[in-house]
Amino acid sequence: MKEKKKIRFIANPRSGANRRRNLPQLIADNLDHDLFDHELCYTERAGHAIELAKEGVELGCDLVVACGGDGSVNEISSQLIGTETVLGVLPAGSGNGFAGHLGLGRDVAKAIRHLNDGIPITIDTCTLNGQHFVNLAGVGFDGAVAKHLHDSPVRGFWAYFKYTLEEAFRYESQRFAIQVDGVKIERSCFLVEVANAPIYGYGFSIVPKANFTDGKLEVLLIKKAPKWRYVLESWRFLNRTFHKSALAECYTCKEVVIAPTRPIGAHMDGEGFLLEGEARFGIHPASLRVLVPRVYAEVLGGARNNPTPIVYPTTGGL
């Protein structure tokens, strides 16, 4: 008889999404128990997900599953980088940008079923001042919004919308000294985004060219402009054309250094913080194994060996 694989699910019991769903029952109903032995671990404090993920690797788990949003994915994936343990994702957070790019949508039960026949692919990871991230990071306007969310007891789409509107009226662009693979430029920017993958939370795409299997970073600058210009260009988030805006300036590289003129809001995989000093970004090719739905495995994982452009399926979670 074939030996069962071991899965460790890691969830925050205080997460609104996890409170609303009966996660143990969803796992019981949708996981193939002939293939897997599993355990569900709940975090007890800030940073506990990191400890539980590291322990999962040490115990020889084949799969460690982040049951949450991009922040949970960030913490848990940081301990799986460079190991044979595969990252799984259940979209139980607010924005779920990374899960969306993996084709998982927002249906947790369906995402659990994808664990039964999913395919592991190997993706790149990135660092910001030595801290790992897997999706996007940035400084400026979106970092200021993310920091408000981080400091707020309220999360979810309407909180995100509220803080975006508030920050839109008061945020002022600032000047940055930027090095892209050693080439120095200076710009007054609304924001600077560094991307490994293309999708923010809630399906918004700001750097659609980003590909987490090409060994490169995509950098997008949104230049200083009257605020009404940003409003007029906001529709581009929905059809993945923001990089074509006259306000955008794009680079492909392996290293980026961003030096703001003063402390500024920043985010890493959607988690906001105050950046004091410069931000150094690097890429770490083929460093993390991630489980994706079978229908998306070739699309998402094939770029490393197939230089043809990615063409997404017309069905599923994307």
Backbone hydrogen bonds in HBPLUS format (Angstrom, degrees):
<---DONOR---> <-ACCEPTOR-->    atom                        ^
c    i                          cat <-CA-CA->   ^        H-A-AA   ^      H-
h    n   atom  resd res      DA  || num        DHA   H-A  angle D-A-AA Bond
n    s   type  num  typ     dist DA aas  dist angle  dist       angle   num
A0005-LYS N   A0035-LEU O   2.97 MM  30  6.37 157.7  2.02 161.7 156.1     1
A0037-ASP N   A0005-LYS O   2.82 MM  32  6.12 161.3  1.86 163.4 168.2     2
A0062-ASP N   A0006-LYS O   2.95 MM  56  5.34 133.2  2.17 130.2 143.7     3
A0063-LEU N   A0006-LYS O   3.16 MM  57  6.49 152.0  2.25 160.7 163.4     4
A0007-ILE N   A0037-ASP O   2.86 MM  30  6.24 157.6  1.91 158.7 165.8     5
A0039-GLU N   A0007-ILE O   3.00 MM  32  6.49 137.8  2.18 150.3 163.3     6
A0008-ARG N   A0063-LEU O   2.96 MM  55  6.43 157.0  2.01 155.5 162.7     7
A0065-VAL N   A0008-ARG O   2.80 MM  57  6.14 163.7  1.83 153.2 158.6     8
A0009-PHE N   A0039-GLU O   2.83 MM  30  6.14 171.4  1.84 167.6 169.3     9
A0041-CYS N   A0009-PHE O   2.77 MM  32  5.98 176.3  1.77 160.0 160.9    10
A0010-ILE N   A0065-VAL O   2.91 MM  55  6.07 160.0  1.95 174.4 170.4    11
A0067-CYS N   A0010-ILE O   2.94 MM  57  5.79 163.7  1.97 165.0 160.9    12
A0011-ALA N   A0041-CYS O   2.94 MM  30  6.36 160.4  1.98 160.8 167.2    13
A0043-THR N   A0011-ALA O   2.88 MM  32  6.20 154.3  1.95 151.1 158.4    14
A0015-SER N   A0012-ASN O   3.10 MM   3  5.45 161.4  2.14 111.9 117.8    15
A0019-ARG N   A0015-SER O   2.90 MM   4  6.16 149.5  1.99 153.7 163.0    16
A0020-ARG N   A0016-GLY O   3.04 MM   4  6.24 151.3  2.12 146.0 153.1    17
A0021-ARG N   A0017-ALA O   3.21 MM   4  6.37 133.6  2.44 138.5 149.8    18
A0026-LEU N   A0022-ASN O   2.96 MM   4  6.24 158.0  2.01 155.4 162.7    19
A0027-ILE N   A0023-LEU O   2.95 MM   4  6.16 160.0  1.99 157.2 161.6    20
A0028-ALA N   A0024-PRO O   2.94 MM   4  6.13 157.6  1.99 142.4 149.3    21
A0029-ASP N   A0025-GLN O   2.87 MM   4  6.03 150.9  1.95 149.2 156.4    22
A0030-ASN N   A0026-LEU O   3.03 MM   4  6.01 141.2  2.19 142.6 151.6    23
A0031-LEU N   A0027-ILE O   3.02 MM   4  5.39 160.4  2.06 143.2 145.4    24
A0035-LEU N   A0032-ASP O   3.10 MM   3  5.60 150.8  2.19 109.0 117.3    25
A0036-PHE N   A0032-ASP O   3.17 MM   4  6.40 145.1  2.30 144.5 154.8    26
A0048-HIS N   A0045-ARG O   3.13 MM   3  5.47 161.2  2.17 129.9 130.9    27
A0050-ILE N   A0047-GLY O   3.21 MM   3  5.51 130.1  2.48 102.8 114.2    28
A0052-LEU N   A0048-HIS O   2.90 MM   4  6.21 161.1  1.94 156.2 161.5    29
A0053-ALA N   A0049-ALA O   2.90 MM   4  6.04 152.1  1.98 145.7 152.9    30
A0054-LYS N   A0050-ILE O   3.01 MM   4  6.21 164.5  2.03 150.5 154.5    31
A0055-GLU N   A0051-GLU O   2.94 MM   4  6.13 159.8  1.99 148.2 154.2    32
A0056-GLY N   A0052-LEU O   2.92 MM   4  6.09 147.6  2.03 138.1 147.1    33
A0057-VAL N   A0053-ALA O   3.10 MM   4  6.48 151.2  2.18 149.6 155.8    34
A0058-GLU N   A0054-LYS O   3.07 MM   4  6.39 162.3  2.10 149.4 154.2    35
A0059-LEU N   A0055-GLU O   2.87 MM   4  6.10 140.4  2.02 147.9 158.9    36
A0061-CYS N   A0056-GLY O   2.99 MM   5  5.44 167.2  2.01 163.2 159.1    37
A0060-GLY N   A0057-VAL O   3.02 MM   3  5.21 157.8  2.07 107.1 114.0    38
A0086-VAL N   A0062-ASP O   3.02 MM  24  6.17 176.1  2.02 141.1 141.0    39
A0064-VAL N   A0086-VAL O   2.95 MM  22  6.32 159.9  2.00 166.0 171.9    40
A0088-GLY N   A0064-VAL O   2.92 MM  24  5.93 160.5  1.96 137.7 138.2    41
A0066-ALA N   A0088-GLY O   2.83 MM  22  6.17 157.2  1.89 152.3 145.6    42
A0090-LEU N   A0066-ALA O   2.90 MM  24  6.12 167.4  1.92 155.1 153.0    43
A0068-GLY N   A0090-LEU O   3.20 MM  22  6.30 135.2  2.41 165.4 165.4    44
A0073-VAL N   A0069-GLY O   3.05 MM   4  6.37 161.6  2.08 153.1 158.8    45
A0074-ASN N   A0070-ASP O   2.89 MM   4  6.04 153.7  1.96 143.3 150.3    46
A0075-GLU N   A0071-GLY O   3.12 MM   4  6.40 164.9  2.14 149.7 151.8    47
A0076-ILE N   A0072-SER O   2.99 MM   4  6.12 176.8  1.99 159.5 160.6    48
A0077-SER N   A0073-VAL O   2.88 MM   4  5.72 161.6  1.92 147.1 153.3    49
A0078-SER N   A0074-ASN O   3.24 MM   4  6.21 145.1  2.37 140.7 148.4    50
A0079-GLN N   A0076-ILE O   3.23 MM   3  5.83 152.8  2.30 114.1 120.3    51
A0080-LEU N   A0077-SER O   2.95 MM   3  5.08 153.0  2.02 108.2 116.9    52
A0083-THR N   A0080-LEU O   3.06 MM   3  5.45 152.3  2.14 139.6 135.8    53
A0082-GLY N   A0287-SER O   2.80 MM 205  5.26 157.7  1.85 161.1 163.3    54
A0087-LEU N   A0289-ARG O   2.84 MM 202  6.16 170.8  1.85 145.7 147.4    55
A0291-LEU N   A0087-LEU O   2.84 MM 204  6.05 166.3  1.85 167.8 166.0    56
A0092-ALA N   A0090-LEU O   2.76 MM   2  5.74 126.4  2.05 118.0 101.4    57
A0202-TYR N   A0095-GLY O   2.94 MM 107  4.73 167.1  1.96 116.0 116.1    58
A0100-GLY N   A0096-ASN O   3.00 MM   4  6.10 148.5  2.10 141.3 150.0    59
A0101-HIS N   A0097-GLY O   3.11 MM   4  6.46 149.4  2.21 146.3 153.7    60
A0102-LEU N   A0098-PHE O   3.12 MM   4  6.45 139.9  2.29 143.4 154.4    61
A0102-LEU N   A0099-ALA O   3.15 MM   3  5.07 126.3  2.46  92.4 106.4    62
A0104-LEU N   A0099-ALA O   3.05 MM   5  5.42 164.7  2.07 157.1 153.0    63
A0103-GLY N   A0100-GLY O   3.09 MM   3  5.23 158.5  2.14 104.4 110.6    64
A0111-ALA N   A0107-ASP O   2.99 MM   4  6.23 152.1  2.07 146.7 155.3    65
A0112-ILE N   A0108-VAL O   2.93 MM   4  6.25 149.5  2.03 151.0 158.6    66
A0113-ARG N   A0109-ALA O   3.14 MM   4  6.49 154.6  2.21 144.9 151.3    67
A0114-HIS N   A0110-LYS O   3.02 MM   4  6.36 140.9  2.18 142.6 153.6    68
A0115-LEU N   A0112-ILE O   2.98 MM   3  5.26 141.2  2.13 103.4 114.7    69
A0116-ASN N   A0113-ARG O   3.06 MM   3  5.44 142.5  2.21 106.6 116.3    70
A0118-GLY N   A0114-HIS O   2.79 MM   4  5.31 111.1  2.27 148.1 162.3    71
A0119-ILE N   A0292-VAL O   2.90 MM 173  5.48 159.1  1.94 163.3 163.5    72
A0292-VAL N   A0119-ILE O   2.97 MM 173  5.48 164.8  1.99 137.9 141.3    73
A0121-ILE N   A0290-VAL O   2.81 MM 169  5.44 161.3  1.85 153.3 155.5    74
A0290-VAL N   A0121-ILE O   2.82 MM 169  5.44 162.1  1.85 159.8 165.8    75
A0123-ILE N   A0288-LEU O   2.78 MM 165  5.38 166.1  1.80 162.5 163.6    76
A0287-SER N   A0123-ILE O   2.89 MM 164  6.18 133.0  2.12 142.5 149.2    77
A0288-LEU N   A0123-ILE O   3.15 MM 165  5.38 152.5  2.23 152.9 155.0    78
A0124-ASP N   A0212-PHE O   2.74 MM  88  5.31 164.5  1.77 154.6 159.1    79
A0125-THR N   A0284-HIS O   3.09 MM 159  5.19 159.1  2.13 132.0 137.8    80
A0284-HIS N   A0125-THR O   2.71 MM 159  5.19 154.6  1.78 170.9 163.8    81
A0126-CYS N   A0133-PHE O   2.92 MM   7  5.28 165.1  1.94 169.7 168.5    82
A0133-PHE N   A0126-CYS O   2.88 MM   7  5.28 148.2  1.98 135.5 137.7    83
A0127-THR N   A0282-GLY O   2.98 MM 155  5.27 149.1  2.07 141.2 144.9    84
A0282-GLY N   A0127-THR O   3.08 MM 155  5.27 145.6  2.20 137.1 143.7    85
A0128-LEU N   A0131-GLN O   2.77 MM   3  5.14 152.0  1.85 142.5 150.5    86
A0131-GLN N   A0128-LEU O   2.99 MM   3  5.14 167.8  2.01 116.0 117.8    87
A0129-ASN N   A0280-ARG O   2.81 MM 151  5.11 162.9  1.84 148.5 152.4    88
A0196-ASN N   A0135-ASN O   2.82 MM  61  5.18 166.8  1.83 176.5 175.2    89
A0197-ALA N   A0135-ASN O   3.17 MM  62  4.92 149.2  2.27 128.9 129.9    90
A0269-ASP N   A0136-LEU O   2.71 MM 133  5.27 165.0  1.74 169.3 174.8    91
A0137-ALA N   A0194-VAL O   2.93 MM  57  5.34 153.3  2.00 154.9 163.2    92
A0194-VAL N   A0137-ALA O   2.74 MM  57  5.34 177.1  1.74 167.9 166.9    93
A0138-GLY N   A0267-HIS O   3.03 MM 129  5.50 155.9  2.09 141.3 145.2    94
A0267-HIS N   A0138-GLY O   2.89 MM 129  5.50 153.5  1.96 156.6 160.2    95
A0139-VAL N   A0192-VAL O   2.97 MM  53  5.46 154.0  2.03 150.9 158.4    96
A0192-VAL N   A0139-VAL O   2.90 MM  53  5.46 157.7  1.95 160.5 164.7    97
A0140-GLY N   A0265-GLY O   3.08 MM 125  5.80 165.3  2.10 164.2 162.2    98
A0143-GLY N   A0140-GLY O   3.10 MM   3  5.22 118.8  2.49 100.1 115.8    99
A0144-ALA N   A0140-GLY O   2.91 MM   4  6.21 147.8  2.01 154.5 164.6   100
A0141-PHE N   A0190-PHE O   3.03 MM  49  6.02 161.8  2.07 147.9 153.8   101
A0144-ALA N   A0141-PHE O   3.08 MM   3  5.15 119.8  2.46  96.1 110.8   102
A0145-VAL N   A0141-PHE O   3.07 MM   4  6.46 155.9  2.13 151.8 158.1   103
A0146-ALA N   A0142-ASP O   2.93 MM   4  6.09 160.6  1.96 143.3 149.0   104
A0147-LYS N   A0143-GLY O   2.90 MM   4  6.08 147.6  2.00 142.6 151.2   105
A0148-HIS N   A0144-ALA O   3.10 MM   4  6.37 154.8  2.17 144.2 150.3   106
A0149-LEU N   A0145-VAL O   3.05 MM   4  6.40 159.2  2.09 151.3 156.8   107
A0150-HIS N   A0146-ALA O   2.86 MM   4  6.10 153.6  1.93 144.7 152.5   108
A0151-ASP N   A0147-LYS O   3.00 MM   4  6.21 150.7  2.08 148.2 154.9   109
A0152-SER N   A0148-HIS O   3.04 MM   4  6.09 115.0  2.48 137.6 153.9   110
A0152-SER N   A0149-LEU O   3.14 MM   3  5.00 148.6  2.24  97.5 107.1   111
A0160-TYR N   A0156-GLY O   3.04 MM   4  6.30 159.9  2.08 152.4 158.7   112
A0161-PHE N   A0157-PHE O   2.78 MM   4  6.05 156.4  1.83 152.5 159.6   113
A0162-LYS N   A0158-TRP O   2.92 MM   4  5.99 158.7  1.96 140.1 146.0   114
A0163-TYR N   A0159-ALA O   2.98 MM   4  6.20 171.6  1.99 155.7 156.9   115
A0164-THR N   A0160-TYR O   2.97 MM   4  6.05 147.7  2.07 142.8 152.2   116
A0165-LEU N   A0161-PHE O   3.05 MM   4  6.29 160.7  2.09 150.7 154.7   117
A0166-GLU N   A0162-LYS O   3.00 MM   4  6.28 166.3  2.02 153.0 157.0   118
A0167-GLU N   A0163-TYR O   2.92 MM   4  5.92 165.8  1.94 144.5 148.8   119
A0168-ALA N   A0164-THR O   2.93 MM   4  5.97 144.4  2.06 141.0 151.1   120
A0170-ARG N   A0167-GLU O   3.18 MM   3  5.27 128.4  2.46  97.0 110.2   121
A0171-TYR N   A0167-GLU O   2.76 MM   4  5.36 153.8  1.83 157.2 158.7   122
A0174-GLN N   A0189-CYS O   3.26 MM  15  5.77 147.8  2.38 153.9 149.0   123
A0189-CYS N   A0174-GLN O   2.93 MM  15  5.77 156.6  1.98 156.5 148.7   124
A0176-PHE N   A0187-ARG O   2.75 MM  11  5.52 161.0  1.79 160.6 165.3   125
A0187-ARG N   A0176-PHE O   3.13 MM  11  5.52 154.9  2.20 149.1 156.7   126
A0177-ALA N   A0259-ALA O   3.01 MM  82  5.09 168.1  2.03 142.6 145.1   127
A0259-ALA N   A0177-ALA O   2.82 MM  82  5.09 155.8  1.88 152.3 159.5   128
A0178-ILE N   A0185-ILE O   2.86 MM   7  5.30 176.1  1.86 165.9 166.1   129
A0185-ILE N   A0178-ILE O   2.78 MM   7  5.30 159.1  1.82 160.8 166.2   130
A0179-GLN N   A0257-VAL O   2.85 MM  78  5.01 156.5  1.91 144.8 151.7   131
A0257-VAL N   A0179-GLN O   2.94 MM  78  5.01 150.5  2.03 140.7 147.9   132
A0180-VAL N   A0183-VAL O   2.91 MM   3  5.10 159.9  1.95 141.9 142.7   133
A0183-VAL N   A0180-VAL O   3.04 MM   3  5.10 165.2  2.06 114.3 114.9   134
A0181-ASP N   A0255-GLU O   2.93 MM  74  5.12 160.7  1.96 147.4 152.1   135
A0224-LYS N   A0188-SER O   2.91 MM  36  5.52 148.0  2.01 144.9 136.7   136
A0190-PHE N   A0222-ILE O   2.65 MM  32  5.42 163.7  1.68 161.0 167.0   137
A0222-ILE N   A0191-LEU O   3.01 MM  31  5.43 170.1  2.02 158.8 158.0   138
A0193-GLU N   A0220-LEU O   2.86 MM  27  5.15 171.5  1.87 154.5 156.5   139
A0220-LEU N   A0193-GLU O   2.89 MM  27  5.15 160.8  1.93 148.1 154.1   140
A0195-ALA N   A0218-GLU O   2.79 MM  23  5.13 167.4  1.81 154.0 158.5   141
A0218-GLU N   A0195-ALA O   3.11 MM  23  5.13 162.7  2.14 144.7 149.6   142
A0200-TYR N   A0204-PHE O   2.67 MM   4  5.16 148.6  1.76 165.3 175.2   143
A0204-PHE N   A0201-GLY O   3.39 MM   3  6.20 169.5  2.40 124.9 124.6   144
A0205-SER N   A0237-PHE O   3.32 MM  32  5.28 176.8  2.32 136.9 137.8   145
A0210-ALA N   A0207-VAL O   3.04 MM   3  5.83 167.3  2.06 128.4 132.3   146
A0214-ASP N   A0211-ASN O   3.33 MM   3  5.87 159.9  2.37 128.5 125.3   147
A0217-LEU N   A0253-CYS O   2.72 MM  36  5.29 174.6  1.73 162.9 163.6   148
A0253-CYS N   A0217-LEU O   3.01 MM  36  5.29 161.1  2.05 144.7 150.6   149
A0219-VAL N   A0251-TYR O   2.83 MM  32  5.05 172.5  1.83 154.1 155.5   150
A0251-TYR N   A0219-VAL O   2.89 MM  32  5.05 151.0  1.98 145.2 150.6   151
A0221-LEU N   A0249-GLU O   2.82 MM  28  5.06 167.1  1.84 152.8 157.3   152
A0249-GLU N   A0221-LEU O   2.94 MM  28  5.06 139.2  2.11 141.6 150.1   153
A0223-LYS N   A0247-LEU O   2.92 MM  24  5.40 170.0  1.93 157.6 155.8   154
A0229-ARG N   A0226-PRO O   2.89 MM   3  5.60 146.6  2.00 119.4 128.6   155
A0230-TYR N   A0227-LYS O   3.12 MM   3  5.37 125.3  2.44 102.3 114.7   156
A0231-VAL N   A0227-LYS O   3.32 MM   4  6.71 157.2  2.37 149.4 155.2   157
A0232-LEU N   A0228-TRP O   3.06 MM   4  6.30 159.4  2.10 146.2 151.1   158
A0233-GLU N   A0229-ARG O   3.10 MM   4  6.29 135.9  2.30 139.4 150.7   159
A0233-GLU N   A0230-TYR O   3.19 MM   3  5.11 129.1  2.47  92.1 105.5   160
A0234-SER N   A0231-VAL O   3.23 MM   3  5.24 157.3  2.28 103.0 109.8   161
A0236-ARG N   A0233-GLU O   3.09 MM   3  5.91 163.4  2.12 124.6 129.4   162
A0237-PHE N   A0234-SER O   3.11 MM   3  5.86 165.9  2.14 121.3 124.9   163
A0238-LEU N   A0235-TRP O   3.10 MM   3  5.72 145.8  2.22 114.2 121.9   164
A0241-THR N   A0236-ARG O   3.23 MM   5  5.04 165.2  2.25 138.5 142.1   165
A0244-LYS N   A0241-THR O   2.87 MM   3  5.40 156.8  1.92 116.3 124.1   166
A0245-SER N   A0242-PHE O   3.09 MM   3  5.40 166.0  2.11 112.7 117.1   167
A0248-ALA N   A0245-SER O   3.08 MM   3  5.30 158.8  2.12 107.4 114.0   168
A0256-VAL N   A0281-PHE O   3.17 MM  25  5.04 160.6  2.21 130.7 134.4   169
A0281-PHE N   A0256-VAL O   2.74 MM  25  5.04 175.6  1.74 163.7 164.5   170
A0258-ILE N   A0279-ALA O   2.85 MM  21  5.10 161.9  1.89 146.9 152.8   171
A0279-ALA N   A0258-ILE O   2.78 MM  21  5.10 158.9  1.83 147.3 154.6   172
A0264-ILE N   A0275-LEU O   3.01 MM  11  5.30 155.5  2.07 143.6 150.2   173
A0275-LEU N   A0264-ILE O   2.75 MM  11  5.30 166.3  1.77 163.0 160.9   174
A0266-ALA N   A0273-PHE O   2.86 MM   7  5.44 152.0  1.94 168.0 169.4   175
A0273-PHE N   A0266-ALA O   2.86 MM   7  5.44 149.9  1.95 148.9 151.2   176
A0268-MET N   A0271-GLU O   3.11 MM   3  5.32 146.9  2.22 127.5 135.5   177
A0271-GLU N   A0268-MET O   3.17 MM   3  5.32 166.7  2.19 112.8 113.6   178
A0296-TYR N   A0293-PRO O   2.87 MM   3  5.46 147.7  1.97 118.4 128.1   179
A0297-ALA N   A0294-ARG O   3.21 MM   3  5.21 152.7  2.29 102.4 110.3   180
A0300-LEU N   A0296-TYR O   2.82 MM   4  5.87 174.7  1.83 167.5 168.0   181
A0301-GLY N   A0297-ALA O   2.83 MM   4  5.53 151.0  1.91 141.3 150.4   182
A0302-GLY N   A0298-GLU O   3.02 MM   4  5.01 133.3  2.24 127.4 132.1   183
A0305-ASN N   A0302-GLY O   3.18 MM   3  5.73 134.9  2.40 112.5 122.4   184
A0306-ASN N   A0302-GLY O   2.80 MM   4  5.63 120.3  2.16 145.3 162.6   185
